């Protein structure tokens, strides 16, 4: 076995073929590697994201720069890249951007792999042919289509103005490379989701982060610097309510919301006196209050009672383990 994903290959009928592609398919796929990260047991994200994280990375620079999805390497102190021919190469996590969700690592030995050129997903149209590629070549790549683009609000205080959605679903999507018709990188795999197909049968799709979000932050990310001012963080896991407010699913232990005695089942109706109808509105109003550390006035409904609570926000990054330099 050369890859941890052996045994989890894409169905043969869904794999891409060279026919119809003007670029060298195998060369492009070789730019996507498996990424294995280990996180200390006492890390802030160890309980929610795990101590061992497995996904993919995309070579974007001949000097060993590898792009991935940020949650794979958050607080990681041990990163290994596994090439399609089975080589295992140590890497160092350079930085994670919480706004876009992107992460960057640097290989500590030569990868000797081509770098995928960066494209612009705004040139993709609905139903355009794409490839979602994991590490391991054609057996770990899905030939599919762009099936939509829309805002995406994650339950962990995350919002993309426009995310890309592809089908069919990929079996190991985290950090997978979304390759467009020209062979350029168009996005990075983040999540797998379910949608209702015609006839009511559910089907799997993937959500990807658009690649054009990378160039403005690439220099900061590669230097381990924050690419954006820290946003106010509450430590809430929430979901849309029934058209009114957002429902708290859980709170981060020791976080601002936990200290303010918020709890699962609470419904947040307003932020700073402005009502919220969904997660996107909730995050937008929260982040508009000011930088991390600002007080967040919330109107909360609990078991029929409505009350006001003020929560002192923090910078989420301050709770994360600092990178260890070797």
N, C-alpha and C positions, 0 to 999 in steps of 0.2 A: 504494500500500500504506500503510495507516495503522498496522499492527501488525506486529511481528516474527513473530507467529504466523500471519499470513496464509499460506495454503497448508497449514496444519495444523489445519483446522477439524474440529469434531466431526461425525461422520456425521449427515446430516439426520434419519434415523429415530430418533436418540438425543437430539436436542435437545429442550429443554422448550418447552411452549406455554402460553399464558395460561389456557387452559381447565383448570378444576379447581383453580386457585390463587386464594385470596382476597386476595392482595396484588398490587401492581403489579409484574409480572415484569420488565418492561424497566427500571423505576426501580431495582429491587434489583440487576439485573445491571450497571447503569451504575456501581454502587458498587465494582465490581471492575475494577482497572486492571492494565495490563502494567507490570512492574517490570524495569528494566535496570540492573545494577550493574557497576561496574568496580573491580577490585582491583589494587593495585600488584604488579608481577612478583616483588618480593622479600618479599611478605607470606607469613606462615607457612602459610596455607591455599591459596595460589595453585596449588601443584602438585596438591593433591588435589581442590579444588573449582573450579579454573580462575580465570583473570583476568577473564573476562567471564561474567556469570551472568544468566540470563533466566528470569523467572517472573512471579508475580502479586502484587498487594497488594490489601487490602480497606479501603476507607474506613470508619473506625469513629468518627470525630469530625469535627464541622463545622469545627474549627480546623485541619484538614489532617493529622490523625493517620491513618496507614495501617499496618495490621497485615500481616505477611508471615511466611514461614518463615525462621528465623534464618540458615540457611546461605547464603541468597542475598545477605545484606548483611554477613556477617562480614568485617571488615577493609576494607569498601568505602569508597572516598573519593570516589566519583562515582555518584550514584543518579539515574535519570530515571524518571518515571512517565508512561505513555502512556494517555490516556483513550480511551474508545470512539469519540470523534469525531476522534481523531488528534492532540490537543494533547499537547505534550511539556513536562513540568513538572519542574524540578529539585527534588530532595529531599535530605534529610540523614538519615543513619542515626543514630537515637537510641540504640538499645541492642539487645542480643541476650541472651536468657536460655538458658544451656546446659542447664538442668534440664528445661524444657518444650520447648525448641527454637523458641520464638517470637521474632520480631523486630519492631521498630517503627521506622518512618521518619516524617519530618515534611515535608510539601510546603512549598516555599519561596515558592510563589505560590498564590492561591486556586484550589481545584479545582472549586468550584461543582458539587459532586456530593453526593447524599444519603448520609448515614452509615447503614450497616446496623446495626440494633439487635442487641445481644448477647443470645443465647439461653442455653440450658443443655442440652447434649446428653444429659444424664441423663434428659430427658423423651422422648427418641427410643426407639422400640422397634424390634427387628429387623424388617426388611422395610418399615419406614416409607419413604415416598417422600421423596427429597431431590434437591437440585440441587448439582452440583459445578461451580462457575463460574470460568472464567479470564477475563482481560480481553478485551473485544471483543464482548460481547453474546451473543445466543442462539447464534450460530454457533460460539461457544467455550464453551458450557455443555452439560453432560451431565445428562439426567434419569435418575436412578437410584434405588437403594435402599440403606439401611443393611443390610449383610449380616453384621455381627458386631462385637463389641467384645471386646478381650482385651489382656493385657499385651503390650508390644512391647519387645524388647531389640535395640538396634542394634550393629553390629560396632565402632562408633567410641566406645565407652564411654558409651552413652546408654540410658536405660530409662524407659518410660512404664508406670505402673501399669495404665492402661487406654487403649488407642488405639481409634479408630473405623475401620472398614473399609467401603468403599463399592464398589459395582459399578453399571455397567461402568466400566472404566478410562478415565481422562481423558488425552488426548494431551499436554497441558502442565499438569501437576498442581501444580507447585511454587508454594506460596503461594495456591492456588486457594481460593475461599470455599465452604465447605459450608453450604448454606442449607437450613433445615428447612421443614416444611409451613406454618409461620406467616409465613415470610419473614425470620426472625431467623437470625443467624449462629451455626452450631453447631460449627464447627471450621475448621481450616486445613490444606490439602493439604500432605503432606510427602513421600510416596514412592509409587512404583508397584511393585506386586508381582504375582507369578503364583500362582494357586491352581488346583488340579485340579478341574475341573467334572465333573458326572456323566457317565460314559462315558469318563473319562480324558482328555478334551480340556482343555488349559490355558486359563485365561481371566485377563484382567488386572483387578486391583482396585487401589484406592488406600487408603493409610493416612493418616489425618488426626489432628491434635492437637486434643483437645476444647477448646472455647472457654472452659469454666468454669475452666480453668487460668490465664486471663488476668487477671481482676479482682484477685486478690490481689497480682499483681506489676506491674499497669499503672502505678502511680504511680512506682515505682522505674525501670521500663523507660523511661518517658517522660522521666525526668530523667538517663538514662544511668548509673544506679547499679546495682550488683549486687543482684538480688532475692533471692539465696540465698547462704549462705556457700560459698566455693569448695570443691569436692569434690577429694579426692586423685585425681590423673590419672597414668596409667602410660605413655601413648603407645602403646597396643596396638590392633591391629585383629584381632578374634577372632571365632570362630563356635562354636556348640555342637559338642561332640564326640559320640561315639556313646554317650550316656548317662553318660559319665564325663568330667568336666572340660571345659575349653574349649580349642580349638585356636588357636594364634597364626597368623594369616595374614600379618601384616607388623608392623613396628615403625616408629614415627615417628622419622625421622632426628634424632639428638641428644636425643631424649626420654629419660625415666627408664629405660624398659625397654631402649632401645638402649644406654645407658651401662652397664646391668647385663649387657650381652652376651646378652640374650634374642634369639631369632631365630624366623623362620617355621618352623613344624613343632613347636615346643614345645607341650606339653600342660600346662596349669595344672590341678593336681589339688586344691589347697587354698589357702585364704587365712587367715592367722593360725591355722593348725592345724585349720581347719574345711573339710571337703571341699565341693567345688562340683560340681553336676551339669550346670549350664547357664549361659548368659550372665547370666540374671537373678540367679541365686544368686551368681555371681562378682561382679557389680557391687554387690549388696546387702552382701556381706561386706567388699568393698574399702572402700566408703563408710562402713561402720560402724566402721572402724578409727580414724577421727578426721578432722580437717580436712586440707586440702592441706598437704603437707610431712611428713606422718607416714610412718614406715617401714612398708612392706607386706611381711610375711613370706610368701613363696610356696613351695609345693611343686610342682616342675616335673618332667615326664618328657620325656626326650630320647633318642631312639634306644635305648629299653630301660633307660636309666639314670634313676633318680629321685634328685633332690637338692633342697636348700633354697637359696633365694636371697632376699636382702632388697633391696628396691628403695625408694629415697627418692622419694616422690611429689612432685608439684608442682601448682601451680594452672595449669591449661591457659590461662586467660585472660592470664597473665603473658607468654605467648609471642606473643600477638597484637599487631598494630600498634595504637597508640593512635589514637583518632579525631582527625581533623584538623578544627579549627573554622575556618570562613572568616570 
